[in-house]
Amino acid sequence: MQARTKSLKFQRSKIHSWGVIALQSIEPEDFVIEYIGELVRSKVADLRERRYEKMGIDSSYLFRVDAENVVDATKHGGLARFINHSCDARILPNCYTKILTVEGQKRIFIYSKKHIKVGEELTYDYKFPFEEQKIPCLCGAER
């Protein structure tokens, strides 16, 4: 899969802090990049999230794979961890995730949802659960 990764660039984002920009045109349904990190149990991820907050790490990169497992890309992740959230499915996001089992291990792959132009920032819906204290979303959607 690594050989198929699209040409991407890490840079400052208008949405939130850092983002990932396409350096090449990407067609709909193309594989873009794999979200990599350390696979840990949910309980370990919960402990790490609290520890990261206490350490002042304002962005943790925890991606839930299923009820028992989370990929923690906070300290040992790849470029995909910087792809920002977009919550308006009518306009954005331009990517989506697929969790596939490869050689017995669940992995996270990011695919394009539509044509992505050179210089366009990549986004996908993080599908956050409803929370009392919402994380502010700066994706630019009307809602």
C-alpha positions as CSV (number, residue, x, y, z in Angstrom):
1,M,0.0,0.0,0.0
2,Q,2.9,2.4,0.7
3,A,3.9,2.4,-2.9
4,R,0.4,3.6,-3.9
5,T,0.3,6.5,-1.5
6,K,-0.4,9.8,-3.2
7,S,2.0,12.7,-3.3
8,L,1.0,14.8,-0.3
9,K,2.4,17.8,1.7
10,F,2.2,18.6,5.4
11,Q,1.5,22.4,6.0
12,R,-0.4,24.9,8.0
13,S,-4.2,24.6,7.7
14,K,-7.0,27.1,7.6
15,I,-9.2,24.5,9.2
16,H,-7.1,23.6,12.3
17,S,-3.4,23.9,13.0
18,W,-1.7,21.5,10.5
19,G,-3.2,19.8,7.5
20,V,-2.4,17.6,4.5
21,I,-2.5,19.0,0.9
22,A,-2.6,17.1,-2.3
23,L,0.5,17.6,-4.5
24,Q,-1.1,15.7,-7.4
25,S,-4.6,15.3,-8.8
26,I,-6.5,12.5,-7.1
27,E,-9.4,10.7,-8.7
28,P,-12.6,9.6,-6.9
29,E,-12.2,6.2,-5.1
30,D,-8.4,6.3,-5.3
31,F,-6.4,5.0,-2.3
32,V,-4.7,8.1,-0.8
33,I,-2.8,7.0,2.3
34,E,-2.8,4.6,5.3
35,Y,-3.4,5.9,8.8
36,I,-0.6,4.3,10.8
37,G,0.3,4.3,14.5
38,E,0.4,1.9,17.4
39,L,-2.5,-0.4,17.8
40,V,-3.6,-0.4,21.5
41,R,-6.7,-1.6,23.5
42,S,-9.4,0.9,24.2
43,K,-8.6,1.1,27.9
44,V,-4.9,1.9,27.1
45,A,-6.1,4.6,24.6
46,D,-8.3,6.2,27.4
47,L,-5.3,6.3,29.8
48,R,-3.1,7.7,27.1
49,E,-5.6,10.4,26.2
50,R,-5.8,11.6,29.8
51,R,-1.9,11.5,30.1
52,Y,-1.6,13.5,26.8
53,E,-4.0,16.1,28.2
54,K,-2.0,16.4,31.5
55,M,1.2,16.7,29.5
56,G,-0.3,19.7,27.6
57,I,-0.5,17.8,24.2
58,D,-3.4,19.7,22.7
59,S,-3.9,17.2,19.8
60,S,-3.9,13.5,20.3
61,Y,-4.3,11.3,17.3
62,L,-6.5,8.4,18.5
63,F,-8.5,6.6,15.8
64,R,-11.0,4.0,17.0
65,V,-10.8,0.8,14.9
66,D,-13.5,-1.1,16.7
67,A,-14.9,-1.5,20.2
68,E,-11.7,-3.0,21.6
69,N,-8.9,-1.3,19.5
70,V,-7.6,2.1,18.8
71,V,-4.7,3.3,16.6
72,D,-2.6,5.8,18.5
73,A,-0.7,8.0,16.1
74,T,0.1,10.7,18.6
75,K,3.8,9.9,19.0
76,H,4.4,7.2,16.3
77,G,2.2,8.1,13.4
78,G,2.4,9.0,9.8
79,L,1.3,11.9,7.7
80,A,-2.4,10.8,7.6
81,R,-2.8,11.8,11.3
82,F,-2.8,15.5,10.2
83,I,-5.8,15.1,7.8
84,N,-8.4,17.4,9.3
85,H,-12.1,16.8,10.1
86,S,-14.9,18.0,8.0
87,C,-18.5,17.5,9.2
88,D,-20.6,18.7,6.3
89,A,-21.1,15.7,4.0
90,R,-23.0,17.8,1.3
91,I,-19.9,19.8,0.4
92,L,-17.0,18.2,2.3
93,P,-15.2,16.0,3.2
94,N,-13.2,14.9,0.1
95,C,-12.0,11.6,1.7
96,Y,-13.4,8.7,3.7
97,T,-11.9,5.9,5.7
98,K,-12.1,2.1,5.4
99,I,-11.1,-0.3,8.0
100,L,-9.8,-3.5,6.4
101,T,-8.3,-6.7,7.8
102,V,-4.9,-7.4,6.2
103,E,-3.2,-10.6,7.3
104,G,-5.4,-10.8,10.4
105,Q,-4.8,-7.2,11.5
106,K,-7.3,-4.3,11.1
107,R,-5.8,-1.3,9.3
108,I,-7.1,2.1,8.4
109,F,-7.0,3.2,4.8
110,I,-8.1,6.6,3.4
111,Y,-9.7,6.9,0.0
112,S,-10.8,9.9,-2.0
113,K,-14.5,10.6,-2.1
114,K,-14.4,12.9,-5.1
115,H,-11.9,14.5,-7.4
116,I,-9.2,16.3,-5.4
117,K,-7.3,19.1,-7.1
118,V,-3.6,19.9,-6.6
119,G,-3.3,22.2,-3.6
120,E,-6.6,21.1,-2.0
121,E,-6.6,20.1,1.7
122,L,-7.6,16.6,2.5
123,T,-10.5,16.1,5.0
124,Y,-12.7,13.3,6.2
125,D,-15.5,13.0,8.8
126,Y,-14.1,11.8,12.1
127,K,-17.6,10.6,13.1
128,F,-17.2,11.9,16.7
129,P,-19.9,10.7,19.0
130,F,-22.2,13.3,20.5
131,E,-20.4,15.0,23.5
132,E,-21.7,17.5,26.0
133,Q,-18.5,19.6,25.6
134,K,-18.0,19.9,21.9
135,I,-14.6,20.4,20.3
136,P,-15.0,23.5,18.1
137,C,-15.1,22.6,14.4
138,L,-13.4,25.0,12.1
139,C,-14.0,23.1,8.8
140,G,-16.0,26.0,7.3
141,A,-19.4,24.2,7.0
142,E,-22.5,26.2,7.6
143,R,-23.7,24.0,10.4
